[in-house]
């Protein structure tokens, strides 16, 4: 997976999942935690960017998620 993805690529990936499921960030393979997604900020201009803000921690990622991210043995 590329280091950066576009909003279009993110939307494409999200269309493949149930839109009513909760969504979390999976962060840091050394300390695998799930984080709530907060605000979405768009910075306009020639180098425009979209940022998804973290909005609190949910807890440790389930083993199944760590395995699918190849974080199981970290």
N, CA and C of each residue as an Amber inpcrd file, in Angstrom:
protein
   222
   0.8440000  -1.1800000   0.0000000   0.0000000   0.0000000   0.0000000
   0.8850000   1.2360000   0.0000000   0.5480000   2.2290000  -0.8220000
   1.3730000   3.4360000  -0.8560000   1.3250000   4.1680000   0.4800000
   2.3460000   4.9260000   0.7460000   2.4170000   5.6920000   1.9990000
   1.3150000   6.7340000   2.0610000   1.0370000   7.3860000   0.9540000
  -0.0460000   8.3610000   0.8830000  -1.1520000   7.8140000   0.0000000
  -2.4020000   8.0760000   0.3890000  -3.5230000   7.7510000  -0.4720000
  -4.3460000   9.0140000  -0.6560000  -5.0710000   9.0690000  -1.7330000
  -5.9280000  10.2260000  -1.9990000  -7.2860000  10.0150000  -1.3360000
  -8.0490000  11.0840000  -1.2250000  -9.4080000  10.9870000  -0.7130000
 -10.2130000  10.0340000  -1.5920000 -10.0280000  10.1030000  -2.9080000
 -10.7260000   9.1990000  -3.8320000 -10.4150000   7.7430000  -3.4970000
  -9.1390000   7.4180000  -3.2540000  -8.7600000   6.0510000  -2.9170000
  -9.3540000   5.6230000  -1.5770000  -9.3840000   6.5260000  -0.6030000
  -9.9780000   6.2200000   0.6970000 -11.4720000   5.9450000   0.5640000
 -12.1710000   6.7870000  -0.1940000 -13.6080000   6.5790000  -0.4230000
 -13.8350000   5.2430000  -1.1160000 -13.0140000   4.9200000  -2.1100000
 -13.1420000   3.6480000  -2.8230000 -13.0170000   2.4680000  -1.8490000
 -12.0390000   2.5220000  -0.9590000 -11.8580000   1.4440000   0.0110000
 -13.0330000   1.3700000   0.9890000 -13.5340000   2.5190000   1.4130000
 -14.6340000   2.5440000   2.3780000 -15.9530000   2.0560000   1.7730000
 -16.1140000   2.1880000   0.4660000 -17.3470000   1.7120000  -0.1790000
 -17.5020000   0.2050000  -0.0920000 -16.4250000  -0.5070000   0.1710000
 -16.4570000  -1.9660000   0.2280000 -16.9140000  -2.4940000   1.5910000
 -17.1320000  -1.6030000   2.5600000 -17.5180000  -2.0420000   3.9020000
 -18.8900000  -1.4940000   4.2740000 -19.4960000  -2.0960000   5.2880000
 -20.8070000  -1.6880000   5.7930000 -20.7310000  -0.2420000   6.2930000
 -21.5130000   0.6790000   5.7140000 -21.4180000   2.0930000   6.0990000
 -21.9410000   2.3850000   7.4980000 -22.6070000   1.4310000   8.1380000
 -23.1350000   1.6480000   9.4840000 -22.2020000   1.1450000  10.5860000
 -21.0550000   0.5690000  10.2160000 -20.1000000   0.0960000  11.2120000
 -19.3060000   1.2590000  11.7860000 -18.8810000   1.1810000  13.0630000
 -17.9980000   2.2190000  13.6030000 -16.6430000   2.1500000  12.9130000
 -15.9520000   3.2780000  12.8240000 -14.6380000   3.3400000  12.1840000
 -13.6090000   3.8500000  13.1840000 -12.4230000   3.2510000  13.1770000
 -11.3290000   3.6410000  14.0620000 -10.0440000   3.7290000  13.2640000
  -9.0840000   4.4860000  13.7910000  -7.7060000   4.4220000  13.3080000
  -7.0320000   3.2620000  14.0160000  -6.2320000   2.5010000  13.3090000
  -5.3380000   1.5240000  13.9250000  -3.9550000   2.1730000  13.9320000
  -3.3980000   2.3450000  15.1300000  -2.1860000   3.1570000  15.2600000
  -1.0640000   2.3820000  15.9390000   0.1380000   2.5120000  15.3950000
   1.3940000   2.1230000  16.0140000   1.5140000   0.6210000  16.2810000
   2.2190000  -0.1150000  15.4250000   2.3670000  -1.5570000  15.6280000
   3.0870000  -1.9160000  16.9270000   3.8970000  -1.0030000  17.4700000
   4.5840000  -1.2850000  18.7340000   3.6600000  -1.1560000  19.9450000
   2.6020000  -0.4100000  19.7980000   1.6050000  -0.2160000  20.8610000
   0.2550000  -0.1600000  20.1650000  -0.2530000  -1.3090000  19.6560000
  -1.4000000  -1.3240000  18.7470000  -2.7170000  -0.9310000  19.4210000
  -3.1210000   0.2810000  19.1760000  -4.3250000   0.8310000  19.7700000
  -5.3250000   1.2280000  18.6870000  -6.5850000   1.2630000  19.0750000
  -7.6490000   1.7750000  18.2070000  -7.9990000   3.1750000  18.6990000
  -8.1070000   4.1180000  17.7780000  -8.4290000   5.4980000  18.1210000
  -9.6890000   5.9320000  17.3730000 -10.5200000   6.7130000  18.0470000
 -11.7070000   7.2790000  17.4090000 -11.2790000   8.3160000  16.3730000
 -12.0390000   8.4210000  15.3040000 -11.7950000   9.4300000  14.2720000
 -12.6170000  10.6590000  14.6150000 -11.9860000  11.8130000  14.5700000
 -12.6620000  13.0610000  14.9010000 -12.9730000  13.8840000  13.6640000
 -12.6150000  15.1460000  13.7470000 -12.9390000  16.0790000  12.6710000
 -12.1270000  15.8100000  11.4130000 -12.6760000  16.2400000  10.2890000
 -12.0070000  16.1830000   8.9930000 -11.7140000  17.6160000   8.5870000
 -10.4470000  17.9100000   8.3300000 -10.0080000  19.2660000   7.9910000
  -9.4130000  19.2500000   6.5830000  -9.8460000  20.2050000   5.7680000
  -9.2910000  20.3420000   4.4150000  -8.4910000  21.6320000   4.3400000
  -7.2440000  21.5260000   3.8870000  -6.3900000  22.6810000   3.6590000
  -6.3500000  22.9100000   2.1510000  -6.8330000  24.0500000   1.7050000
  -6.8860000  24.3610000   0.2710000  -5.5780000  24.9650000  -0.2010000
  -5.4230000  25.0410000  -1.4990000  -4.2410000  25.6370000  -2.0940000
  -3.5350000  24.6500000  -2.9870000  -2.3830000  25.0580000  -3.5360000
  -1.6710000  24.1990000  -4.4810000  -1.2200000  22.8720000  -3.8660000
  -0.9520000  22.8610000  -2.5730000  -0.5500000  21.6330000  -1.8860000
  -1.6500000  21.1860000  -0.9280000  -2.9090000  21.3000000  -1.3580000
  -4.0420000  20.9680000  -0.5110000  -3.9410000  19.5730000   0.0850000
  -4.4690000  19.4410000   1.2780000  -4.3960000  18.1870000   2.0160000
  -5.6410000  18.0400000   2.8770000  -6.0310000  16.8110000   3.1610000
  -7.1230000  16.5230000   4.0950000  -6.5260000  15.8190000   5.3070000
  -6.9390000  16.2450000   6.4960000  -6.4810000  15.6330000   7.7440000
  -7.6700000  15.0460000   8.4870000  -7.4990000  13.8370000   9.0100000
  -8.4900000  13.2010000   9.8650000  -7.9490000  13.2800000  11.2860000
  -8.6610000  13.9570000  12.1620000  -8.1860000  14.1580000  13.5250000
  -8.5070000  12.9600000  14.4070000  -7.6110000  12.6550000  15.3160000
  -7.8230000  11.6310000  16.3310000  -8.7280000  12.2190000  17.4060000
  -9.6320000  11.4090000  17.9470000 -10.6220000  11.9180000  18.9010000
 -10.7570000  10.9870000  20.1100000  -9.6370000  10.5490000  20.6380000
  -9.6580000   9.6930000  21.8160000  -9.3480000   8.2440000  21.4860000
  -8.9240000   7.5360000  22.5040000  -8.5000000   6.1510000  22.3490000
  -9.5980000   5.1960000  22.7750000  -9.7780000   4.1250000  22.0100000
 -10.7780000   3.1040000  22.3040000 -10.1790000   1.9490000  23.0970000
  -8.9670000   1.5690000  22.7850000  -8.3280000   0.4500000  23.4860000
  -7.4150000  -0.3270000  22.5640000  -6.9500000  -1.4640000  23.0450000
  -6.0250000  -2.3140000  22.2870000  -6.7440000  -2.9150000  21.0850000
  -6.0410000  -2.9510000  19.9510000  -6.6080000  -3.5720000  18.7530000
  -6.8220000  -5.0650000  18.9780000  -7.9250000  -5.6180000  18.4910000
  -8.1340000  -7.0610000  18.5860000  -7.0420000  -7.8240000  17.8340000
  -6.7530000  -9.0340000  18.2900000  -5.7130000  -9.8630000  17.6720000
  -5.9580000 -10.0590000  16.1790000  -7.2200000 -10.2270000  15.7650000
  -7.5400000 -10.4220000  14.3490000  -7.1160000  -9.2100000  13.5140000
  -7.3240000  -8.0140000  14.0430000  -6.9360000  -6.7960000  13.3320000
  -5.4190000  -6.7110000  13.2410000  -4.7320000  -6.9740000  14.3480000
  -3.2640000  -6.9390000  14.3370000  -2.7170000  -7.9460000  13.3340000
  -3.3220000  -9.1270000  13.2440000  -2.8730000 -10.1380000  12.2970000
  -3.0610000  -9.6720000  10.8560000  -4.2150000  -9.0840000  10.5510000
  -4.4690000  -8.6240000   9.1740000  -3.5500000  -7.4610000   8.7910000
  -3.0830000  -6.6800000   9.7770000  -2.1490000  -5.5840000   9.5200000
  -0.6880000  -6.0570000   9.5620000  -0.4730000  -7.3510000   9.7890000
   0.8690000  -7.9130000   9.9890000   1.5630000  -7.2940000  11.1850000
   0.7860000  -6.9530000  12.2080000   1.3280000  -6.4200000  13.4540000
   1.2980000  -7.4720000  14.5570000   0.9400000  -8.7030000  14.2410000
   0.7330000  -9.7460000  15.2510000   2.0210000 -10.1040000  15.9890000
   3.1560000 -10.0320000  15.3200000   4.4050000 -10.4530000  15.9440000
   5.2960000  -9.3050000  16.3450000   4.7380000  -8.1170000  16.3710000
   5.5530000  -6.9460000  16.7270000   5.5870000  -6.8090000  18.2210000
